Amino acid sequence: MLNQRARYCIEIGKIKRERNMEIYSPEREAEVLHNVVRANNGPLDNDAIKRLFERIIDESRRTERLAVETESNRDTA
């Protein structure tokens, strides 16, 4: 599931690059964290869920950045 998310992040990164969009969106990340905490039914507590998803989001953002950098390097080569 996480690798599939990474594949989506690569595609999203390319789209964001084409549209000159920022990769980091604090409002969107806050919305995602709010949603996962609200959907939490345990046994992990809300803080644990939030920490896990913060890490997943960090890695997703890193994957998007790498995709954008790779595309940029191809364009300048």
mmCIF file as gemmi writes it, N, C-alpha and C atoms, coordinates in Angstrom:
data_model
loop_
_atom_site.group_PDB
_atom_site.id
_atom_site.type_symbol
_atom_site.label_atom_id
_atom_site.label_alt_id
_atom_site.label_comp_id
_atom_site.label_asym_id
_atom_site.label_entity_id
_atom_site.label_seq_id
_atom_site.pdbx_PDB_ins_code
_atom_site.Cartn_x
_atom_site.Cartn_y
_atom_site.Cartn_z
_atom_site.occupancy
_atom_site.B_iso_or_equiv
_atom_site.pdbx_formal_charge
_atom_site.auth_seq_id
_atom_site.auth_asym_id
_atom_site.pdbx_PDB_model_num
ATOM 1 N N . MET Axp A 1 ? 0.82 -1.181 0 1 0 ? 1 A 1
ATOM 2 C CA . MET Axp A 1 ? 0 0 0 1 0 ? 1 A 1
ATOM 3 C C . MET Axp A 1 ? 0.879 1.265 0 1 0 ? 1 A 1
ATOM 4 N N . LEU Axp A 2 ? 1.945 1.264 0.77 1 0 ? 2 A 1
ATOM 5 C CA . LEU Axp A 2 ? 2.814 2.438 0.813 1 0 ? 2 A 1
ATOM 6 C C . LEU Axp A 2 ? 3.56 2.636 -0.503 1 0 ? 2 A 1
ATOM 7 N N . ASN Axp A 3 ? 3.967 1.545 -1.139 1 0 ? 3 A 1
ATOM 8 C CA . ASN Axp A 3 ? 4.628 1.673 -2.433 1 0 ? 3 A 1
ATOM 9 C C . ASN Axp A 3 ? 3.669 2.19 -3.499 1 0 ? 3 A 1
ATOM 10 N N . GLN Axp A 4 ? 2.413 1.792 -3.428 1 0 ? 4 A 1
ATOM 11 C CA . GLN Axp A 4 ? 1.421 2.327 -4.364 1 0 ? 4 A 1
ATOM 12 C C . GLN Axp A 4 ? 1.256 3.826 -4.127 1 0 ? 4 A 1
ATOM 13 N N . ARG Axp A 5 ? 1.229 4.221 -2.886 1 0 ? 5 A 1
ATOM 14 C CA . ARG Axp A 5 ? 1.14 5.653 -2.566 1 0 ? 5 A 1
ATOM 15 C C . ARG Axp A 5 ? 2.34 6.394 -3.149 1 0 ? 5 A 1
ATOM 16 N N . ALA Axp A 6 ? 3.527 5.8 -3.05 1 0 ? 6 A 1
ATOM 17 C CA . ALA Axp A 6 ? 4.729 6.426 -3.605 1 0 ? 6 A 1
ATOM 18 C C . ALA Axp A 6 ? 4.612 6.582 -5.117 1 0 ? 6 A 1
ATOM 19 N N . ARG Axp A 7 ? 4.055 5.584 -5.796 1 0 ? 7 A 1
ATOM 20 C CA . ARG Axp A 7 ? 3.854 5.697 -7.244 1 0 ? 7 A 1
ATOM 21 C C . ARG Axp A 7 ? 2.911 6.856 -7.569 1 0 ? 7 A 1
ATOM 22 N N . TYR Axp A 8 ? 1.859 6.991 -6.789 1 0 ? 8 A 1
ATOM 23 C CA . TYR Axp A 8 ? 0.941 8.123 -6.982 1 0 ? 8 A 1
ATOM 24 C C . TYR Axp A 8 ? 1.665 9.447 -6.74 1 0 ? 8 A 1
ATOM 25 N N . CYS Axp A 9 ? 2.521 9.477 -5.735 1 0 ? 9 A 1
ATOM 26 C CA . CYS Axp A 9 ? 3.263 10.702 -5.425 1 0 ? 9 A 1
ATOM 27 C C . CYS Axp A 9 ? 4.152 11.124 -6.588 1 0 ? 9 A 1
ATOM 28 N N . ILE Axp A 10 ? 4.748 10.161 -7.251 1 0 ? 10 A 1
ATOM 29 C CA . ILE Axp A 10 ? 5.582 10.472 -8.412 1 0 ? 10 A 1
ATOM 30 C C . ILE Axp A 10 ? 4.738 11.143 -9.488 1 0 ? 10 A 1
ATOM 31 N N . GLU Axp A 11 ? 3.583 10.585 -9.767 1 0 ? 11 A 1
ATOM 32 C CA . GLU Axp A 11 ? 2.693 11.17 -10.776 1 0 ? 11 A 1
ATOM 33 C C . GLU Axp A 11 ? 2.187 12.542 -10.337 1 0 ? 11 A 1
ATOM 34 N N . ILE Axp A 12 ? 1.826 12.662 -9.082 1 0 ? 12 A 1
ATOM 35 C CA . ILE Axp A 12 ? 1.352 13.949 -8.563 1 0 ? 12 A 1
ATOM 36 C C . ILE Axp A 12 ? 2.467 14.989 -8.634 1 0 ? 12 A 1
ATOM 37 N N . GLY Axp A 13 ? 3.687 14.579 -8.324 1 0 ? 13 A 1
ATOM 38 C CA . GLY Axp A 13 ? 4.823 15.495 -8.423 1 0 ? 13 A 1
ATOM 39 C C . GLY Axp A 13 ? 5.001 16.023 -9.831 1 0 ? 13 A 1
ATOM 40 N N . LYS Axp A 14 ? 4.847 15.159 -10.823 1 0 ? 14 A 1
ATOM 41 C CA . LYS Axp A 14 ? 4.959 15.586 -12.222 1 0 ? 14 A 1
ATOM 42 C C . LYS Axp A 14 ? 3.86 16.586 -12.571 1 0 ? 14 A 1
ATOM 43 N N . ILE Axp A 15 ? 2.654 16.304 -12.128 1 0 ? 15 A 1
ATOM 44 C CA . ILE Axp A 15 ? 1.529 17.21 -12.4 1 0 ? 15 A 1
ATOM 45 C C . ILE Axp A 15 ? 1.765 18.562 -11.734 1 0 ? 15 A 1
ATOM 46 N N . LYS Axp A 16 ? 2.215 18.539 -10.49 1 0 ? 16 A 1
ATOM 47 C CA . LYS Axp A 16 ? 2.477 19.791 -9.779 1 0 ? 16 A 1
ATOM 48 C C . LYS Axp A 16 ? 3.56 20.594 -10.493 1 0 ? 16 A 1
ATOM 49 N N . ARG Axp A 17 ? 4.569 19.917 -11.003 1 0 ? 17 A 1
ATOM 50 C CA . ARG Axp A 17 ? 5.635 20.61 -11.732 1 0 ? 17 A 1
ATOM 51 C C . ARG Axp A 17 ? 5.069 21.268 -12.982 1 0 ? 17 A 1
ATOM 52 N N . GLU Axp A 18 ? 4.273 20.528 -13.745 1 0 ? 18 A 1
ATOM 53 C CA . GLU Axp A 18 ? 3.687 21.065 -14.971 1 0 ? 18 A 1
ATOM 54 C C . GLU Axp A 18 ? 2.828 22.292 -14.691 1 0 ? 18 A 1
ATOM 55 N N . ARG Axp A 19 ? 2.175 22.302 -13.552 1 0 ? 19 A 1
ATOM 56 C CA . ARG Axp A 19 ? 1.26 23.397 -13.2 1 0 ? 19 A 1
ATOM 57 C C . ARG Axp A 19 ? 1.902 24.446 -12.291 1 0 ? 19 A 1
ATOM 58 N N . ASN Axp A 20 ? 3.218 24.319 -12.085 1 0 ? 20 A 1
ATOM 59 C CA . ASN Axp A 20 ? 3.953 25.245 -11.212 1 0 ? 20 A 1
ATOM 60 C C . ASN Axp A 20 ? 3.339 25.337 -9.82 1 0 ? 20 A 1
ATOM 61 N N . MET Axp A 21 ? 2.959 24.196 -9.28 1 0 ? 21 A 1
ATOM 62 C CA . MET Axp A 21 ? 2.372 24.138 -7.942 1 0 ? 21 A 1
ATOM 63 C C . MET Axp A 21 ? 3.441 23.759 -6.925 1 0 ? 21 A 1
ATOM 64 N N . GLU Axp A 22 ? 3.275 24.243 -5.712 1 0 ? 22 A 1
ATOM 65 C CA . GLU Axp A 22 ? 4.172 23.885 -4.62 1 0 ? 22 A 1
ATOM 66 C C . GLU Axp A 22 ? 3.913 22.444 -4.188 1 0 ? 22 A 1
ATOM 67 N N . ILE Axp A 23 ? 4.971 21.747 -3.809 1 0 ? 23 A 1
ATOM 68 C CA . ILE Axp A 23 ? 4.814 20.386 -3.3 1 0 ? 23 A 1
ATOM 69 C C . ILE Axp A 23 ? 4.254 20.421 -1.882 1 0 ? 23 A 1
ATOM 70 N N . TYR Axp A 24 ? 4.759 21.34 -1.084 1 0 ? 24 A 1
ATOM 71 C CA . TYR Axp A 24 ? 4.334 21.415 0.314 1 0 ? 24 A 1
ATOM 72 C C . TYR Axp A 24 ? 3.08 22.266 0.435 1 0 ? 24 A 1
ATOM 73 N N . SER Axp A 25 ? 2.049 21.682 1.019 1 0 ? 25 A 1
ATOM 74 C CA . SER Axp A 25 ? 0.795 22.387 1.261 1 0 ? 25 A 1
ATOM 75 C C . SER Axp A 25 ? 0.389 22.151 2.712 1 0 ? 25 A 1
ATOM 76 N N . PRO Axp A 26 ? 0.766 23.063 3.607 1 0 ? 26 A 1
ATOM 77 C CA . PRO Axp A 26 ? 0.467 22.846 5.025 1 0 ? 26 A 1
ATOM 78 C C . PRO Axp A 26 ? -1.02 22.702 5.308 1 0 ? 26 A 1
ATOM 79 N N . GLU Axp A 27 ? -1.843 23.42 4.562 1 0 ? 27 A 1
ATOM 80 C CA . GLU Axp A 27 ? -3.292 23.316 4.777 1 0 ? 27 A 1
ATOM 81 C C . GLU Axp A 27 ? -3.79 21.914 4.436 1 0 ? 27 A 1
ATOM 82 N N . ARG Axp A 28 ? -3.3 21.378 3.318 1 0 ? 28 A 1
ATOM 83 C CA . ARG Axp A 28 ? -3.722 20.036 2.904 1 0 ? 28 A 1
ATOM 84 C C . ARG Axp A 28 ? -3.232 18.989 3.9 1 0 ? 28 A 1
ATOM 85 N N . GLU Axp A 29 ? -2.007 19.122 4.361 1 0 ? 29 A 1
ATOM 86 C CA . GLU Axp A 29 ? -1.476 18.168 5.333 1 0 ? 29 A 1
ATOM 87 C C . GLU Axp A 29 ? -2.271 18.216 6.633 1 0 ? 29 A 1
ATOM 88 N N . ALA Axp A 30 ? -2.624 19.398 7.075 1 0 ? 30 A 1
ATOM 89 C CA . ALA Axp A 30 ? -3.435 19.521 8.294 1 0 ? 30 A 1
ATOM 90 C C . ALA Axp A 30 ? -4.791 18.852 8.102 1 0 ? 30 A 1
ATOM 91 N N . GLU Axp A 31 ? -5.36 19.005 6.918 1 0 ? 31 A 1
ATOM 92 C CA . GLU Axp A 31 ? -6.649 18.374 6.617 1 0 ? 31 A 1
ATOM 93 C C . GLU Axp A 31 ? -6.54 16.849 6.652 1 0 ? 31 A 1
ATOM 94 N N . VAL Axp A 32 ? -5.484 16.315 6.049 1 0 ? 32 A 1
ATOM 95 C CA . VAL Axp A 32 ? -5.276 14.862 6.046 1 0 ? 32 A 1
ATOM 96 C C . VAL Axp A 32 ? -5.113 14.355 7.474 1 0 ? 32 A 1
ATOM 97 N N . LEU Axp A 33 ? -4.293 15.022 8.267 1 0 ? 33 A 1
ATOM 98 C CA . LEU Axp A 33 ? -4.076 14.593 9.653 1 0 ? 33 A 1
ATOM 99 C C . LEU Axp A 33 ? -5.367 14.656 10.458 1 0 ? 33 A 1
ATOM 100 N N . HIS Axp A 34 ? -6.129 15.694 10.257 1 0 ? 34 A 1
ATOM 101 C CA . HIS Axp A 34 ? -7.426 15.81 10.939 1 0 ? 34 A 1
ATOM 102 C C . HIS Axp A 34 ? -8.323 14.63 10.571 1 0 ? 34 A 1
ATOM 103 N N . ASN Axp A 35 ? -8.358 14.29 9.28 1 0 ? 35 A 1
ATOM 104 C CA . ASN Axp A 35 ? -9.222 13.197 8.818 1 0 ? 35 A 1
ATOM 105 C C . ASN Axp A 35 ? -8.803 11.841 9.376 1 0 ? 35 A 1
ATOM 106 N N . VAL Axp A 36 ? -7.496 11.567 9.415 1 0 ? 36 A 1
ATOM 107 C CA . VAL Axp A 36 ? -7.07 10.254 9.91 1 0 ? 36 A 1
ATOM 108 C C . VAL Axp A 36 ? -7.279 10.135 11.414 1 0 ? 36 A 1
ATOM 109 N N . VAL Axp A 37 ? -7.092 11.228 12.131 1 0 ? 37 A 1
ATOM 110 C CA . VAL Axp A 37 ? -7.349 11.193 13.576 1 0 ? 37 A 1
ATOM 111 C C . VAL Axp A 37 ? -8.841 11.001 13.832 1 0 ? 37 A 1
ATOM 112 N N . ARG Axp A 38 ? -9.658 11.699 13.073 1 0 ? 38 A 1
ATOM 113 C CA . ARG Axp A 38 ? -11.11 11.583 13.242 1 0 ? 38 A 1
ATOM 114 C C . ARG Axp A 38 ? -11.593 10.157 12.932 1 0 ? 38 A 1
ATOM 115 N N . ALA Axp A 39 ? -10.942 9.486 11.982 1 0 ? 39 A 1
ATOM 116 C CA . ALA Axp A 39 ? -11.346 8.135 11.595 1 0 ? 39 A 1
ATOM 117 C C . ALA Axp A 39 ? -10.744 7.053 12.487 1 0 ? 39 A 1
ATOM 118 N N . ASN Axp A 40 ? -9.866 7.426 13.399 1 0 ? 40 A 1
ATOM 119 C CA . ASN Axp A 40 ? -9.188 6.449 14.248 1 0 ? 40 A 1
ATOM 120 C C . ASN Axp A 40 ? -10.164 5.784 15.22 1 0 ? 40 A 1
ATOM 121 N N . ASN Axp A 41 ? -10.184 4.456 15.157 1 0 ? 41 A 1
ATOM 122 C CA . ASN Axp A 41 ? -11.004 3.665 16.079 1 0 ? 41 A 1
ATOM 123 C C . ASN Axp A 41 ? -10.153 2.849 17.046 1 0 ? 41 A 1
ATOM 124 N N . GLY Axp A 42 ? -8.838 3.142 17.086 1 0 ? 42 A 1
ATOM 125 C CA . GLY Axp A 42 ? -7.958 2.397 17.983 1 0 ? 42 A 1
ATOM 126 C C . GLY Axp A 42 ? -7.567 1.052 17.412 1 0 ? 42 A 1
ATOM 127 N N . PRO Axp A 43 ? -6.718 0.357 18.073 1 0 ? 43 A 1
ATOM 128 C CA . PRO Axp A 43 ? -6.239 0.558 19.432 1 0 ? 43 A 1
ATOM 129 C C . PRO Axp A 43 ? -5.14 1.62 19.554 1 0 ? 43 A 1
ATOM 130 N N . LEU Axp A 44 ? -4.537 2.054 18.442 1 0 ? 44 A 1
ATOM 131 C CA . LEU Axp A 44 ? -3.547 3.122 18.555 1 0 ? 44 A 1
ATOM 132 C C . LEU Axp A 44 ? -4.243 4.423 18.924 1 0 ? 44 A 1
ATOM 133 N N . ASP Axp A 45 ? -3.597 5.2 19.788 1 0 ? 45 A 1
ATOM 134 C CA . ASP Axp A 45 ? -4.214 6.473 20.16 1 0 ? 45 A 1
ATOM 135 C C . ASP Axp A 45 ? -3.997 7.512 19.057 1 0 ? 45 A 1
ATOM 136 N N . ASN Axp A 46 ? -4.691 8.626 19.177 1 0 ? 46 A 1
ATOM 137 C CA . ASN Axp A 46 ? -4.651 9.652 18.136 1 0 ? 46 A 1
ATOM 138 C C . ASN Axp A 46 ? -3.252 10.207 17.902 1 0 ? 46 A 1
ATOM 139 N N . ASP Axp A 47 ? -2.464 10.37 18.965 1 0 ? 47 A 1
ATOM 140 C CA . ASP Axp A 47 ? -1.099 10.871 18.795 1 0 ? 47 A 1
ATOM 141 C C . ASP Axp A 47 ? -0.249 9.901 17.988 1 0 ? 47 A 1
ATOM 142 N N . ALA Axp A 48 ? -0.412 8.611 18.23 1 0 ? 48 A 1
ATOM 143 C CA . ALA Axp A 48 ? 0.341 7.608 17.474 1 0 ? 48 A 1
ATOM 144 C C . ALA Axp A 48 ? -0.056 7.641 16.001 1 0 ? 48 A 1
ATOM 145 N N . ILE Axp A 49 ? -1.343 7.721 15.741 1 0 ? 49 A 1
ATOM 146 C CA . ILE Axp A 49 ? -1.829 7.787 14.358 1 0 ? 49 A 1
ATOM 147 C C . ILE Axp A 49 ? -1.276 9.029 13.669 1 0 ? 49 A 1
ATOM 148 N N . LYS Axp A 50 ? -1.318 10.141 14.371 1 0 ? 50 A 1
ATOM 149 C CA . LYS Axp A 50 ? -0.823 11.392 13.794 1 0 ? 50 A 1
ATOM 150 C C . LYS Axp A 50 ? 0.665 11.292 13.474 1 0 ? 50 A 1
ATOM 151 N N . ARG Axp A 51 ? 1.464 10.743 14.391 1 0 ? 51 A 1
ATOM 152 C CA . ARG Axp A 51 ? 2.903 10.595 14.149 1 0 ? 51 A 1
ATOM 153 C C . ARG Axp A 51 ? 3.173 9.695 12.954 1 0 ? 51 A 1
ATOM 154 N N . LEU Axp A 52 ? 2.449 8.588 12.862 1 0 ? 52 A 1
ATOM 155 C CA . LEU Axp A 52 ? 2.633 7.677 11.729 1 0 ? 52 A 1
ATOM 156 C C . LEU Axp A 52 ? 2.323 8.368 10.406 1 0 ? 52 A 1
ATOM 157 N N . PHE Axp A 53 ? 1.216 9.074 10.356 1 0 ? 53 A 1
ATOM 158 C CA . PHE Axp A 53 ? 0.841 9.737 9.109 1 0 ? 53 A 1
ATOM 159 C C . PHE Axp A 53 ? 1.739 10.932 8.801 1 0 ? 53 A 1
ATOM 160 N N . GLU Axp A 54 ? 2.256 11.601 9.815 1 0 ? 54 A 1
ATOM 161 C CA . GLU Axp A 54 ? 3.225 12.67 9.557 1 0 ? 54 A 1
ATOM 162 C C . GLU Axp A 54 ? 4.45 12.098 8.854 1 0 ? 54 A 1
ATOM 163 N N . ARG Axp A 55 ? 4.879 10.936 9.283 1 0 ? 55 A 1
ATOM 164 C CA . ARG Axp A 55 ? 6.036 10.291 8.653 1 0 ? 55 A 1
ATOM 165 C C . ARG Axp A 55 ? 5.71 9.869 7.224 1 0 ? 55 A 1
ATOM 166 N N . ILE Axp A 56 ? 4.538 9.287 7.023 1 0 ? 56 A 1
ATOM 167 C CA . ILE Axp A 56 ? 4.118 8.882 5.678 1 0 ? 56 A 1
ATOM 168 C C . ILE Axp A 56 ? 4.051 10.107 4.767 1 0 ? 56 A 1
ATOM 169 N N . ILE Axp A 57 ? 3.5 11.197 5.262 1 0 ? 57 A 1
ATOM 170 C CA . ILE Axp A 57 ? 3.407 12.427 4.472 1 0 ? 57 A 1
ATOM 171 C C . ILE Axp A 57 ? 4.798 12.967 4.156 1 0 ? 57 A 1
ATOM 172 N N . ASP Axp A 58 ? 5.711 12.939 5.128 1 0 ? 58 A 1
ATOM 173 C CA . ASP Axp A 58 ? 7.086 13.392 4.886 1 0 ? 58 A 1
ATOM 174 C C . ASP Axp A 58 ? 7.733 12.595 3.76 1 0 ? 58 A 1
ATOM 175 N N . GLU Axp A 59 ? 7.587 11.286 3.805 1 0 ? 59 A 1
ATOM 176 C CA . GLU Axp A 59 ? 8.177 10.439 2.768 1 0 ? 59 A 1
ATOM 177 C C . GLU Axp A 59 ? 7.491 10.653 1.421 1 0 ? 59 A 1
ATOM 178 N N . SER Axp A 60 ? 6.202 10.886 1.439 1 0 ? 60 A 1
ATOM 179 C CA . SER Axp A 60 ? 5.47 11.161 0.2 1 0 ? 60 A 1
ATOM 180 C C . SER Axp A 60 ? 5.954 12.464 -0.426 1 0 ? 60 A 1
ATOM 181 N N . ARG Axp A 61 ? 6.144 13.471 0.392 1 0 ? 61 A 1
ATOM 182 C CA . ARG Axp A 61 ? 6.635 14.759 -0.093 1 0 ? 61 A 1
ATOM 183 C C . ARG Axp A 61 ? 8.045 14.613 -0.653 1 0 ? 61 A 1
ATOM 184 N N . ARG Axp A 62 ? 8.876 13.832 0.014 1 0 ? 62 A 1
ATOM 185 C CA . ARG Axp A 62 ? 10.245 13.595 -0.476 1 0 ? 62 A 1
ATOM 186 C C . ARG Axp A 62 ? 10.209 12.902 -1.832 1 0 ? 62 A 1
ATOM 187 N N . THR Axp A 63 ? 9.318 11.924 -1.985 1 0 ? 63 A 1
ATOM 188 C CA . THR Axp A 63 ? 9.181 11.21 -3.248 1 0 ? 63 A 1
ATOM 189 C C . THR Axp A 63 ? 8.728 12.159 -4.355 1 0 ? 63 A 1
ATOM 190 N N . GLU Axp A 64 ? 7.781 13.037 -4.047 1 0 ? 64 A 1
ATOM 191 C CA . GLU Axp A 64 ? 7.333 14.033 -5.031 1 0 ? 64 A 1
ATOM 192 C C . GLU Axp A 64 ? 8.493 14.929 -5.447 1 0 ? 64 A 1
ATOM 193 N N . ARG Axp A 65 ? 9.269 15.389 -4.475 1 0 ? 65 A 1
ATOM 194 C CA . ARG Axp A 65 ? 10.403 16.273 -4.792 1 0 ? 65 A 1
ATOM 195 C C . ARG Axp A 65 ? 11.415 15.569 -5.685 1 0 ? 65 A 1
ATOM 196 N N . LEU Axp A 66 ? 11.715 14.322 -5.379 1 0 ? 66 A 1
ATOM 197 C CA . LEU Axp A 66 ? 12.66 13.573 -6.208 1 0 ? 66 A 1
ATOM 198 C C . LEU Axp A 66 ? 12.147 13.428 -7.629 1 0 ? 66 A 1
ATOM 199 N N . ALA Axp A 67 ? 10.862 13.18 -7.782 1 0 ? 67 A 1
ATOM 200 C CA . ALA Axp A 67 ? 10.272 13.059 -9.119 1 0 ? 67 A 1
ATOM 201 C C . ALA Axp A 67 ? 10.396 14.374 -9.875 1 0 ? 67 A 1
ATOM 202 N N . VAL Axp A 68 ? 10.129 15.479 -9.205 1 0 ? 68 A 1
ATOM 203 C CA . VAL Axp A 68 ? 10.227 16.798 -9.835 1 0 ? 68 A 1
ATOM 204 C C . VAL Axp A 68 ? 11.674 17.091 -10.219 1 0 ? 68 A 1
ATOM 205 N N . GLU Axp A 69 ? 12.615 16.804 -9.324 1 0 ? 69 A 1
ATOM 206 C CA . GLU Axp A 69 ? 14.03 17.036 -9.619 1 0 ? 69 A 1
ATOM 207 C C . GLU Axp A 69 ? 14.497 16.184 -10.785 1 0 ? 69 A 1
ATOM 208 N N . THR Axp A 70 ? 14.074 14.937 -10.831 1 0 ? 70 A 1
ATOM 209 C CA . THR Axp A 70 ? 14.452 14.045 -11.925 1 0 ? 70 A 1
ATOM 210 C C . THR Axp A 70 ? 13.931 14.582 -13.251 1 0 ? 70 A 1
ATOM 211 N N . GLU Axp A 71 ? 12.682 15.012 -13.271 1 0 ? 71 A 1
ATOM 212 C CA . GLU Axp A 71 ? 12.098 15.587 -14.487 1 0 ? 71 A 1
ATOM 213 C C . GLU Axp A 71 ? 12.838 16.855 -14.891 1 0 ? 71 A 1
ATOM 214 N N . SER Axp A 72 ? 13.179 17.693 -13.928 1 0 ? 72 A 1
ATOM 215 C CA . SER Axp A 72 ? 13.896 18.938 -14.22 1 0 ? 72 A 1
ATOM 216 C C . SER Axp A 72 ? 15.265 18.641 -14.805 1 0 ? 72 A 1
ATOM 217 N N . ASN Axp A 73 ? 15.948 17.646 -14.255 1 0 ? 73 A 1
ATOM 218 C CA . ASN Axp A 73 ? 17.266 17.27 -14.767 1 0 ? 73 A 1
ATOM 219 C C . ASN Axp A 73 ? 17.172 16.741 -16.187 1 0 ? 73 A 1
ATOM 220 N N . ARG Axp A 74 ? 16.121 16.002 -16.499 1 0 ? 74 A 1
ATOM 221 C CA . ARG Axp A 74 ? 15.93 15.504 -17.863 1 0 ? 74 A 1
ATOM 222 C C . ARG Axp A 74 ? 15.708 16.656 -18.836 1 0 ? 74 A 1
ATOM 223 N N . ASP Axp A 75 ? 14.955 17.65 -18.383 1 0 ? 75 A 1
ATOM 224 C CA . ASP Axp A 75 ? 14.647 18.79 -19.247 1 0 ? 75 A 1
ATOM 225 C C . ASP Axp A 75 ? 15.878 19.626 -19.559 1 0 ? 75 A 1
ATOM 226 N N . THR Axp A 76 ? 16.829 19.678 -18.634 1 0 ? 76 A 1
ATOM 227 C CA . THR Axp A 76 ? 18.018 20.501 -18.834 1 0 ? 76 A 1
ATOM 228 C C . THR Axp A 76 ? 19.165 19.723 -19.456 1 0 ? 76 A 1
ATOM 229 N N . ALA Axp A 77 ? 19.021 18.414 -19.595 1 0 ? 77 A 1
ATOM 230 C CA . ALA Axp A 77 ? 20.111 17.588 -20.153 1 0 ? 77 A 1
ATOM 231 C C . ALA Axp A 77 ? 20.117 17.631 -21.664 1 0 ? 77 A 1
